[in-house]
Amino acid sequence: MDYFLTEDQRHIRALARRIAEEKVVPIRAELDEKQEFPWSVMKVCADTGLFGVSIPMEYGGLGGGCFENCIVVEELSKACLGVSVSYAASLLGAYPILIGGSEEQKNKYLREIATGRKLGAFGLTEANAGSDAQSIRTEAKKVGNEYILNGTKQWITNGGEAEIYTVIAMTDKSRGGRGATAFILEKGMEGFTFGKKENKLGIRASTTRELVFQDCKVPKENVIGREGMGFIYTMRTFDKTRPGIGAQALGVAHAALEAAVHYAREREQFDRKIASFQAIQHMLADMATQVEAARALVYAVARFIDSNPKDTSKVSAMSKVFPSDVAMKVVVDALQVFGGYGYMKEYPIEKMMRDAKILQIYEGTNQIQRNVIGLELIKEAAQKRK
């Protein structure tokens, strides 16, 4: 379908597609096998300006928004989810600064991220605070002109590779979620170290590590906004980034569908191409319909978010939960079309299935997304009755 992209958006998509096909596809199996961070691809993204697509021009970016980010992420995800999440996590780390940061902070940190000179990362999740994000235990105590951070963040994408981190810590536990504050940390700060590199089922090219804070000193100038705004910035960030997860889902589902169609046209059984069997045609038809429906939703939500409405939580959650469920179903069905060959590492569909599962988990599980959608529906109904 034609989604009426502007000339600039078509150029961005073509550039991202070229990088995916020429720079990612040839090395994706090796990156996955070795769990190697894709620095060579990140450099190409930096050199071509892709890291700045969703950062305002006044801070060195290209001035795009959520939609432009989705375009890039979708194309990179067609080649490798591990690479696309390494790229996307940098913007995730930048968003709290973009949303609540001072002009000084934006000029200092967003310019570095926009050019790709430094990668970003976002530190929220902890061992006992996954879906229940308000249960974080990392503390920040103000001492003079500094905050002293102690605690550990878990499963942080780009952990150890990124140079700039936005971290959520409790400055007043007695206030619950309203006692969380957002900080900007830099790699190399005293008391800031990293845990081991996690050995994952999928997205193995991306790096996942703990962030460890032991009496880490952070200047008060590195507080984003003011004390107590941490969770507000977190929720506003996720409202803008969840369509990006939907875009990852689009990419891997689209690639799986294309691979299945190509294989069905080549594979012969009973002296016929398996594409001639109605059972296979129906599987492919359902896969294609689901992918296109997911794309329409992600694109519509991304454009809606870029129109700056007041509340996007419901539709943002929808743009994550539906496409990620579609992606998981499509890659499983695509592997079924491949049969036994799809189970072998020689075929990329095996990797796609391992990679796709995380889409239903990170940035809020799909069960949590359904909670968000349901609660928003109930709230909207209550407001209409008033």
C-alpha positions as CSV (number, residue, x, y, z in Angstrom):
1,M,0.0,0.0,0.0
2,D,1.0,3.6,-0.5
3,Y,1.3,5.4,2.8
4,F,2.0,8.7,1.1
5,L,5.5,9.3,2.4
6,T,7.1,12.6,1.7
7,E,10.2,12.9,-0.4
8,D,12.4,13.1,2.7
9,Q,10.7,10.1,4.3
10,R,11.2,8.1,1.1
11,H,14.9,9.1,1.1
12,I,15.2,8.0,4.7
13,R,13.6,4.7,4.0
14,A,15.8,4.0,1.0
15,L,18.9,4.8,2.9
16,A,17.9,2.6,5.8
17,R,17.0,-0.2,3.4
18,R,20.3,0.1,1.6
19,I,22.2,-0.1,4.9
20,A,20.1,-3.1,6.0
21,E,20.7,-5.0,2.7
22,E,24.4,-4.1,2.2
23,K,25.8,-3.8,5.7
24,V,23.6,-5.9,7.9
25,V,22.4,-9.0,6.0
26,P,25.9,-10.2,5.1
27,I,27.1,-10.3,8.7
28,R,23.9,-10.9,10.7
29,A,24.5,-14.6,11.2
30,E,28.0,-14.0,12.5
31,L,26.9,-11.2,14.8
32,D,24.2,-13.6,16.2
33,E,26.6,-16.5,16.6
34,K,29.3,-14.5,18.3
35,Q,27.0,-12.1,20.2
36,E,29.0,-9.3,18.7
37,F,27.8,-5.7,19.0
38,P,27.3,-4.2,15.5
39,W,29.7,-1.3,15.8
40,S,30.4,-1.4,12.0
41,V,26.7,-0.8,11.3
42,M,26.3,1.8,14.0
43,K,29.2,3.7,12.4
44,V,27.4,3.7,9.1
45,C,24.2,4.9,10.7
46,A,26.2,7.7,12.3
47,D,28.0,8.7,9.1
48,T,24.7,8.8,7.2
49,G,22.9,10.8,9.8
50,L,20.3,8.2,10.7
51,F,20.8,8.6,14.5
52,G,19.4,12.1,14.2
53,V,16.2,11.4,12.3
54,S,14.0,12.0,15.3
55,I,16.0,14.7,17.1
56,P,15.1,18.4,16.4
57,M,17.4,20.3,14.1
58,E,18.3,22.8,16.8
59,Y,20.1,19.9,18.5
60,G,21.9,18.6,15.4
61,G,19.2,16.2,14.2
62,L,17.1,16.0,11.1
63,G,13.9,17.2,12.8
64,G,11.7,14.1,12.2
65,G,9.5,12.4,14.7
66,C,8.1,9.1,15.8
67,F,7.1,8.2,12.2
68,E,10.6,8.7,10.8
69,N,12.0,6.6,13.5
70,C,9.6,3.8,12.7
71,I,10.6,3.9,9.0
72,V,14.3,3.4,9.9
73,V,13.6,0.8,12.5
74,E,11.3,-1.2,10.2
75,E,13.9,-1.4,7.5
76,L,16.8,-2.4,9.8
77,S,14.5,-5.0,11.5
78,K,14.0,-6.7,8.1
79,A,17.6,-7.6,8.3
80,C,18.3,-8.1,12.0
81,L,16.4,-7.3,15.2
82,G,19.6,-7.3,17.2
83,V,21.0,-4.5,15.0
84,S,17.7,-2.5,14.9
85,V,17.3,-2.5,18.7
86,S,20.9,-1.4,19.2
87,Y,20.1,1.5,17.0
88,A,16.7,2.3,18.5
89,A,17.9,2.0,22.1
90,S,20.0,5.1,21.6
91,L,16.9,7.2,20.9
92,L,15.1,5.6,23.9
93,G,17.9,7.0,26.1
94,A,17.6,10.4,24.4
95,Y,13.8,10.8,24.8
96,P,13.7,11.7,28.6
97,I,16.3,14.4,27.9
98,L,14.2,15.6,24.9
99,I,11.0,15.6,26.9
100,G,12.2,17.1,30.2
101,G,15.8,18.2,29.8
102,S,17.1,21.8,30.1
103,E,18.4,23.6,27.1
104,E,21.9,23.1,28.5
105,Q,21.3,19.3,28.8
106,K,19.8,19.1,25.3
107,N,22.6,21.0,23.7
108,K,25.2,18.9,25.5
109,Y,23.8,15.4,25.1
110,L,21.3,15.3,22.3
111,R,23.9,16.7,19.8
112,E,26.2,13.8,20.7
113,I,23.4,11.2,20.2
114,A,22.1,12.8,17.0
115,T,25.5,12.6,15.3
116,G,26.1,9.1,16.6
117,R,29.3,10.0,18.2
118,K,27.9,8.5,21.4
119,L,25.1,6.0,21.9
120,G,22.4,6.4,24.5
121,A,20.7,3.9,26.8
122,F,17.8,4.0,29.3
123,G,18.0,2.5,32.7
124,L,14.7,1.6,34.4
125,T,14.3,-2.2,34.9
126,E,15.6,-3.9,38.0
127,A,15.6,-7.5,39.2
128,N,12.4,-6.9,41.3
129,A,11.0,-4.1,39.1
130,G,10.0,-5.3,35.7
131,S,6.3,-4.8,34.9
132,D,6.0,-3.2,38.3
133,A,8.3,-0.4,37.5
134,Q,7.4,1.6,40.6
135,S,9.1,-0.9,42.8
136,I,12.6,0.2,41.8
137,R,15.1,0.2,44.6
138,T,18.0,2.2,43.1
139,E,18.3,5.2,45.4
140,A,19.7,8.7,44.9
141,K,20.5,10.8,48.0
142,K,21.3,14.4,47.7
143,V,24.6,15.4,49.4
144,G,25.5,19.0,48.8
145,N,25.6,19.7,45.1
146,E,25.6,16.0,44.2
147,Y,23.4,12.9,44.3
148,I,24.8,9.6,45.4
149,L,23.4,6.7,43.5
150,N,23.3,3.1,44.8
151,G,21.6,0.2,43.2
152,T,21.5,-2.0,40.1
153,K,19.6,-1.9,36.8
154,Q,19.0,-5.1,34.9
155,W,18.7,-6.1,31.2
156,I,19.7,-2.7,29.9
157,T,20.0,-2.6,26.1
158,N,23.3,-1.0,25.0
159,G,24.6,-1.4,28.5
160,G,28.4,-0.9,28.5
161,E,28.4,0.2,24.9
162,A,26.5,3.5,25.3
163,E,28.2,6.6,26.7
164,I,25.1,8.5,27.8
165,Y,22.5,6.9,30.1
166,T,19.2,8.2,31.5
167,V,18.6,6.5,34.8
168,I,15.5,6.4,37.0
169,A,16.2,6.3,40.8
170,M,14.2,6.9,43.9
171,T,14.9,10.2,45.7
172,D,12.0,9.9,48.1
173,K,10.6,6.3,48.7
174,S,7.9,7.6,50.9
175,R,6.1,9.1,47.9
176,G,6.0,5.9,45.8
177,G,6.0,6.6,42.1
178,R,6.1,10.3,42.7
179,G,9.4,9.9,44.5
180,A,11.4,8.8,41.3
181,T,13.8,11.2,39.6
182,A,15.5,11.0,36.2
183,F,19.3,11.5,35.9
184,I,21.8,11.7,33.1
185,L,24.9,9.6,33.7
186,E,28.0,9.2,31.6
187,K,30.1,6.1,31.1
188,G,33.2,6.4,33.2
189,M,31.6,8.2,36.2
190,E,33.2,7.2,39.5
191,G,31.1,4.4,41.0
192,F,29.3,3.5,37.7
193,T,30.2,0.0,36.4
194,F,28.6,-2.8,34.4
195,G,27.7,-6.4,35.0
196,K,28.3,-9.3,32.7
197,K,27.0,-9.5,29.1
198,E,23.8,-11.5,29.2
199,N,23.6,-14.7,27.0
200,K,20.2,-14.4,25.3
201,L,17.9,-16.5,23.2
202,G,17.5,-13.8,20.5
203,I,18.6,-10.3,19.5
204,R,22.1,-11.6,20.3
205,A,23.9,-8.9,18.4
206,S,22.6,-6.4,20.9
207,T,24.3,-6.0,24.2
208,T,22.4,-6.4,27.4
209,R,24.1,-5.7,30.8
210,E,23.5,-4.6,34.3
211,L,24.2,-1.0,35.3
212,V,25.8,-1.0,38.8
213,F,25.9,2.1,41.0
214,Q,28.1,2.0,44.1
215,D,28.3,5.5,45.7
216,C,28.1,6.9,42.2
217,K,28.4,10.7,42.3
218,V,26.1,12.6,39.9
219,P,26.1,16.4,39.7
220,K,22.8,18.1,40.5
221,E,23.0,19.6,37.1
222,N,22.3,16.1,35.7
223,V,18.8,15.9,37.1
224,I,16.3,15.9,34.3
225,G,13.6,18.4,35.1
226,R,13.1,18.3,38.8
227,E,12.9,15.7,41.6
228,G,9.8,13.5,41.4
229,M,9.3,13.7,37.7
230,G,11.1,10.4,36.8
231,F,8.0,8.2,36.2
232,I,6.2,11.0,34.3
233,Y,9.1,11.2,31.9
234,T,9.3,7.5,31.7
235,M,5.7,7.1,30.7
236,R,5.9,9.9,28.2
237,T,9.0,8.3,26.8
238,F,7.3,4.9,26.3
239,D,4.3,6.6,24.7
240,K,6.6,7.8,22.0
241,T,8.8,4.7,21.7
242,R,6.3,1.9,21.7
243,P,5.4,2.4,18.0
244,G,9.1,1.7,17.4
245,I,8.6,-1.8,18.9
246,G,5.7,-2.2,16.5
247,A,8.0,-1.1,13.7
248,Q,10.5,-3.8,14.8
249,A,7.7,-6.3,14.6
250,L,6.7,-5.1,11.1
251,G,10.3,-5.5,9.9
252,V,10.8,-9.1,11.1
253,A,7.3,-10.2,10.1
254,H,7.7,-8.7,6.6
255,A,11.1,-10.5,6.2
256,A,9.6,-13.8,7.4
257,L,6.7,-13.5,5.0
258,E,9.0,-12.7,2.1
259,A,11.2,-15.7,2.9
260,A,8.2,-18.0,3.2
261,V,6.8,-16.9,-0.2
262,H,10.2,-17.3,-1.9
263,Y,10.7,-20.8,-0.3
264,A,7.2,-21.9,-1.2
265,R,7.9,-21.0,-4.9
266,E,11.1,-23.1,-4.9
267,R,10.3,-26.1,-2.7
268,E,8.8,-29.2,-4.5
269,Q,6.8,-32.0,-2.9
270,F,4.6,-34.5,-4.7
271,D,6.0,-33.2,-8.0
272,R,4.6,-29.8,-7.4
273,K,5.8,-26.5,-5.9
274,I,4.3,-26.3,-2.4
275,A,3.1,-22.8,-3.3
276,S,0.4,-24.5,-5.5
277,F,-1.2,-26.1,-2.4
278,Q,-4.2,-24.2,-1.0
279,A,-3.1,-24.9,2.5
280,I,0.2,-23.0,1.9
281,Q,-1.6,-20.2,0.0
282,H,-4.0,-19.7,2.9
283,M,-1.2,-19.5,5.4
284,L,0.6,-16.9,3.2
285,A,-2.6,-14.9,2.7
286,D,-3.2,-14.7,6.4
287,M,0.4,-13.7,7.1
288,A,0.3,-11.0,4.5
289,T,-3.0,-9.6,5.8
290,Q,-1.8,-9.5,9.4
291,V,1.4,-7.7,8.4
292,E,-0.4,-5.1,6.4
293,A,-3.0,-4.5,9.2
294,A,-0.1,-4.1,11.7
295,R,1.7,-1.7,9.4
296,A,-1.4,0.5,9.0
297,L,-1.8,0.7,12.8
298,V,1.8,1.5,13.5
299,Y,2.0,4.2,10.8
300,A,-1.3,5.8,11.9
301,V,-0.3,5.8,15.6
302,A,3.2,7.2,14.8
303,R,1.6,10.0,12.8
304,F,-0.9,10.7,15.5
305,I,1.8,11.0,18.1
306,D,3.7,13.4,15.9
307,S,0.6,15.6,15.8
308,N,1.2,16.3,19.6
309,P,-2.0,15.2,21.2
310,K,-2.4,15.3,24.9
311,D,-2.8,11.6,25.6
312,T,-1.5,8.7,23.5
313,S,-1.1,6.0,26.0
314,K,-3.9,3.8,24.7
315,V,-3.0,3.9,21.0
316,S,0.7,3.7,21.7
317,A,0.1,0.5,23.6
318,M,-2.0,-0.8,20.8
319,S,0.8,-0.1,18.3
320,K,3.1,-2.3,20.3
321,V,0.8,-5.2,21.4
322,F,-0.9,-6.0,18.1
323,P,2.2,-5.9,15.8
324,S,4.3,-7.9,18.2
325,D,1.7,-10.6,18.5
326,V,1.4,-10.6,14.7
327,A,5.2,-10.9,14.3
328,M,5.4,-13.9,16.6
329,K,2.5,-15.7,14.8
330,V,4.0,-14.8,11.3
331,V,7.5,-16.0,12.0
332,V,6.1,-19.3,13.5
333,D,3.9,-19.8,10.5
334,A,6.8,-19.0,8.1
335,L,9.0,-21.5,9.8
336,Q,6.2,-24.1,9.4
337,V,6.2,-23.3,5.6
338,F,9.9,-24.1,5.6
339,G,9.3,-27.4,7.5
340,G,12.4,-29.1,8.8
341,Y,14.7,-26.7,6.9
342,G,13.3,-23.8,8.9
343,Y,14.6,-25.3,12.1
344,M,18.2,-25.3,10.8
345,K,20.5,-22.3,11.4
346,E,21.4,-22.2,7.7
347,Y,18.1,-20.6,7.1
348,P,17.4,-17.1,8.6
349,I,13.9,-17.9,9.7
350,E,15.2,-19.8,12.7
351,K,16.9,-16.6,13.9
352,M,13.8,-14.5,13.2
353,M,11.7,-16.7,15.4
354,R,14.2,-16.4,18.3
355,D,14.5,-12.7,17.8
356,A,10.7,-12.0,17.6
357,K,9.8,-13.3,21.0
358,I,11.4,-10.4,22.9
359,L,8.9,-8.0,21.1
360,Q,6.1,-9.3,23.3
361,I,8.2,-8.7,26.4
362,Y,10.4,-5.6,26.5
363,E,9.2,-2.1,26.9
364,G,6.2,-3.5,28.8
365,T,4.9,-7.0,28.3
366,N,1.9,-7.4,26.1
367,Q,-0.1,-8.3,29.2
368,I,0.8,-4.9,30.7
369,Q,-0.1,-3.2,27.4
370,R,-3.6,-4.7,27.5
371,N,-3.9,-3.4,31.1
372,V,-3.1,0.1,29.8
373,I,-5.6,-0.2,27.0
374,G,-8.3,-1.6,29.2
375,L,-7.9,1.1,31.9
376,E,-7.9,3.9,29.3
377,L,-11.1,2.5,27.8
378,I,-12.8,2.4,31.3
379,K,-11.5,6.0,32.0
380,E,-12.8,7.3,28.7
381,A,-16.2,5.7,29.4
382,A,-16.4,7.2,32.8
383,Q,-15.6,10.7,31.5
384,K,-18.3,10.5,28.8
385,R,-20.9,9.8,31.5
386,K,-20.0,13.0,33.5
